[in-house]
């Protein structure tokens, strides 16, 4: 039972955004920047953002060498370059909007560990540098020395990426939330969308007993989007992560990639955060269940012990999972879905890099829809 006041003043909006992750909040902020008087509501089904926005490793990355070479096998050079450009420009937009000091952005180095099977990539460095020179303005990749104590029986070479950094995921999301609130965006958590109905002049979005109404709906629910748009080309991909207790005399800083980006680790306040291994069990990890995969965690610990930290003792302090979204290719889905709905989903594990740019594009689509 709703009052007259609730129906008239508390359920009516100009724009509703589904999902309060990086893309959802970025979209809401971009809408308010374009239309300062617009009423913008963000609906989040969890108490905290659900998915990967608050669970990722904090890599400000554009892609490792072997990852990009793998993309070139299924995409044209122009498509790969456009994807790198989206990541690069998205990162600059994120940093500009939030400020490096607020997200602990740092550039302590980004490296890829090259094993025996990846040695072919060394001969591709010059070609990849030439491909990306016009975008980045310098050499993206260069050889580096193994000065970090990695087991050289496995690590045959190190490749430095000269255009990547790291940030604090929690502080990034806190800053995004604070900025959205500053702009007057309303954020309601614990609000899972049941269904929506498009009318001639509006769209009604149902959450339990409530029906919010707006002119446009932006869907930014990434891996969970098929709950709302069932026929979308999208598959969830779970990421397994662990973090150690502080390790005395840890010999490295920065961020690191292995095996076409399927494994990744970094130094964080004297700890090692290590994640990945989805390629060990693609089918099992294509899920939206937040559960640990014991086989993958066993492999993470094995690589940590024998490749990354040989000779060191460490304790695992915590473990968690995040849910990403993938499709048949690396391209995100950013498009008009209907007269009153637009999508900004399927980040391909690159939400930190592209989320701000995708949010700006989605806001533009919603604004255009609104005037068509």
N, C-alpha and C positions, 0 to 999 in steps of 0.2 A: 504494500500500500504506500503510494507516494503522494506527497503533498503538491499543491498547486505550485508552491515556490520551487520545489525540487525539479518539477517538470519544466518550469519556465527558465530557471537560472542555473541549475547545476548539472544538467544533462545535455546541454546544447553547446556545440563547438563548431569551429570552422574546419579544423583538420584533426583527425585522430591518427595516431601512429601506434601500430602494434609492435611491441618489443622495445625494451629500454637498454639495449646493448649499444655498442659504438655507433652502428648505423642508425638505429632509431633515434638516439639522442642527437646525433649530428644532423639528421633530417629535421627534427623539431627546432633546433637552434637556427638552421638555415632558413626555415619558414618564418621564424620570428624576425630574423635579420631582414628578410625581404618584405614582410608585412608586420610591422611592430604592433599593430592593433589586433592581429588575428588571435583567436582563442585556439590554442594547440594543446591537445591531451595525448599523453603517452600512457598506454596500458601495458602492464607487465604482469605475466601470469605468476611469477615467483615473487618472493620477498626481495631477493636480489636478482639481477639480470640472469636469465636462464640461457645456457649455451656455452660460449667460449669467451665472451668479452671480459669477464672477471676471472677467467681461469687459464688464460694463455701465458706463454713464457715471457712476454714482454720484449719480443724481437721487433725492432724497427728495420725490417729487411725487405729487399727487392727480389731475392732469389739467389741461391747458390749456383755455382757454375754447372755442376752435374744436373741440378734440377732444371736449369734453363736448357741445357743440351737435350735432356729428356723431352722437354716441351717441343723442341725443334723437330723431334721425330714425328709429332702428330699435329703440329701447327706450323704455319708459314712464318718466315722470319719477321714479316710485317706484323703478324698477330702477336708474336712473342714480344716484339719491341713495344707494341701498344700496351701490352699487359704490364711490362716493366715501367712504362711511362705512367700508367695509372697508379702503380705502387709508389713510385718516386714522387709524383706530384701530390698524391694523397698524404704521404708522410710529411711533406713540407707544409701542407694545409693543416694537418694535425698539430704540428709544432707551432705554427703561427697562431692558431686559434687558442691553444692551451698554454703555450709558453714552456720552454725547456725546463725552467726552474721548477715549475709546478708538477712536472711528470718525471723528474729525475732523468731527463734524457742525457745520455753520455755516448761518446764514441771511444770505447776502449779496444776497438778492433773487432773485426768479424772474419772468421776463418772457416774453411772447409777442410776436414780431414780426408785425405785421399789414400785409399787402400789399393791393394794390388789390382783389383778389378776396375778401379777408376783412373788408372794411370793414363788411359787414352785421353782424358780430359786436358792433360797438360799441353798437348799439341793444339788444342782448340782455344787456348787463352787469347792469342792474338786476334783470331777471327771474331770472337765474342766482344773483345774490347773495341774492335773496329765497328761492329754492329751498333754498340751502345754509346760510342764516343759523342755523337751529335746530341744525344739526350742528356748525358751526364757531364759532358765537358772535360772528360779525362779518362784514364784507364780504370775500368771497373775492377779488373782482377790482376793480381801479381803473385809471384811465388814468394813464400815466406819460409823462414827456418823454424824447425821444431825446437823451440826454446821453452816449451811448457811441460816437458816431462812425459809426453804421450808415448806409449809403447811403440817403438819404431819397427817392431816385427809386424805390426798392423799398419801403422801410419807411415806411408812411403813418401808423402809430400804434404805440404800445407799450402793452400791457396787463400790469399787475403782478398776480401771484398772491401774496396776502399770507399764504399758509399752506404754503409750500414751502421746502425747504432742500436742502443738498448734503452728501455725505459721501465718505469715502475708501473705495472698494470693497475694496481689498486689506486695509486695516486692519479693515474690517467682517468680512470672511471669516476673517482671522487670529483675531479676537476670538471669533467663533462656534466655530471649531475649538478654541481654547484652552478655552472654556467647556464645550464638549461633553466634552473630555478631563477637565476638572475634575470634571464630574458622573459620570465613570466610563463614558462611552460609548466603545465600541470602534469605530475607523474603519479599515477595510481598503481600500487603494487598489489599482488594477490588477486589480480583481475584477469582470469583466463577467458578469452573470447570463445563463446559458444557457437555463435553463427552471426551472419550479417545479411541484411536485406537491402538491395538497392532500390530506391524509388526515383521518380522523375527529378526531384530537386534535392535529394539527400541520400545518405546511407545510414541505416540503423545498425548499431553494433551491440549485440547482447552479451552481457556479463552477468550470469546468474539471473537475479530478478530484475536487473537494471537494463535499460536500453539507451545507450548513448547515441546521439545523432550528430552528424557532421556533413559537410559538403563533399569531403574527400577522405579516403582511408589509405594510408601508406602501410604496407606490410613489410616489416623488418625482422621477422622471426627466424630467419636463416634455416637451421637444421629442422626446425619444427613447423615449417611453412606448409608441409603437405597436410597437416591437420586442418588447414584453412583452404588450401588450393591443392586438392588431391592429385591432379593430373600433371603437376609440375615435374620437369626433369631435375630431380634433386635427390641426393642420398646423404643421410647423416654419416659422419665419420668421427668416431670417438678418439680422443687423444689421451694417452696415459702419461701421468707426470709424477715425479717424485722430487723431493728436496732433502738434502742432507743437513745434519747439524753443522755448525761452523767447523772448518777444517784448518788447523794451524798450518801456517806456511803454505797455503794453497798457491801453486806456482803459476796461475794464469788469471787473467780478467777477460772481459769481453764475451762475445757470443760465438757459437760454433755450430757447424752443420756436419752431418754425416749421411752417406747413402741417399743421395738425391733429395736431401731435406727431410727424409722420413725419420731421422733422429736429430735431436738438437739439444744443446746444453749451454749453460752460462754460469758465470760466477755471480753470486748475489749475496752481498754482505758477508763474504767469507765462506759461503755455502756453495754447493753445486746444485743447480736446478737442472734436471735431466728429463726429457720427455720424448715420446714418439713410439715407433714400433708398430704403427698401424698396418704396415705392409706385411707383418707376420701373420695377420689374420684379418684380411679385408672384409670377409663376410661377417665374422663375429663382431668386428668393430663398426659395422654399418648399423648402428643402433642409437636410440636416444635414451637408453638406460645409463644412468650414472653409476657404473659398477667398475671395480678393478678387474683387470685381466691378469691373473697370476702368472701366466706364461710370458706375457710381455714384460711384466715387472721383474721377473727372473732374468730376462735378457737385458733389461736396463741395468740391473745391478751387476750382471756379468761384464757388460761393456764398461761400466764405471770402474769396476775393480781391476780389470785386466788391460784395458786400453787407455782410459782417461786418467786414472789415478793409480797406476801400478806402484806398489810399495807404500801406499797410504792406507791408513785405517780410517773408517768413517762409519757413522750411524745414520740411518734413514730417519728423518724427523717427521715427515708427512708424505702423504700420497693423495692424489685426486685425479679426476677426469674432467675433460671439457668436450663438448659436442660441436663439431664443425659441420660444414655442408659442402658437398662436391657435386659435380655433374659430369657429363660425358666429355667436357673440356674444361679448361681453367677459367673460362669467362664467367664473370658474375652475371646474374639475372637482374637487369635494371631496365624496367619497361612498364608501359601502361598495360594494365590487365583488362580494364573495362572503363566505362565513362567515369566511374567514381572510385576506382581502385588502381593503385600502382604498386609495383614490387621492387624491393631492393634487397635481394637475398643471394645465397650461394656464393659466399666469400672465398671458398677454396682454401681455407686456412690462412688467409691473408687479411683478416679483418682489421688488424691494427694498421696495416699499410694503406688499405684502400677504403676503410670505413668512412672517413671524413669526405673523401671525394664522392663516394657512392651516395652519401647523405645529401650532398649538395645537388647531385644530379636528380635524385628522387624528389627533392623539394621543387626543383624546376618543373618536373613532370606533373606533380600535384598542382602547382600553380597554373600551369598551362591547361590541365584538365578542367580546372575551376573556371577558366575563361572561355573554353570552347563551347 
